[in-house]
């Protein structure tokens, strides 16, 4: 199954080879802010430049959503923004924190502005985080889990319950059906059927992205499927 994966840049996510990725800009902007507060004026220059580039990307998205620019204009401006970011990443300076951040950004480079090449894709993973907010609150209140088995059980149950909620079905009935079924693949019935892929962009009218994305560009995740807690 091919779909979108919007995440915070944790390296294990890159193992999902059949997914199209979007790096969460909220995490990157938060990291920029933390670095700016702790850095010297000279070292703060790099995170300030990265922050400005990310904010320009979000502003560009908003301009397109408000019909202020065309799709061609969006792609053209995105290409220029990428070139600008590449120049910033080429000169992070000698500060250790800046070098680590630059390394992370280079690893996520292809995924930072993917939301501009695929209008409608979220630039952050806020939807997923809201879906598991109750689980995070329980973890903080209870101090974690007693065993790895318990942690996995809670993660699976939370994912199933949240998916049922988003599909407007009764969670208790879903659990009873899953527990009472002898079909090991019954859980797959919770996953919505694949939607129609995005229409390919006419390259004679609009420039293609500067990098290759998976063969099938699936639309953003359906609201009927909850993000699995991690």
Protein Blocks (a to p, Z undefined) as FASTA:
>chain_A
ZZddddehiaklmmmmmbccdddfklmmmmmmmmmmmpcfklmmmmmmmmmmmmmmmmmm
mmmmnopacfklmmmmmmmmmmmmmmmmmmnojafklmmmmmmmmmmmmmmmmmmmmghi
afbfklmmmmmmmmmmmmmmnopafbfklmmmmmmmmmmmmmmmmnopafklmmmmmmmp
cbfklmmmmpccdddddddddfklpccdfbdcdfbacddddfkbccddZZ
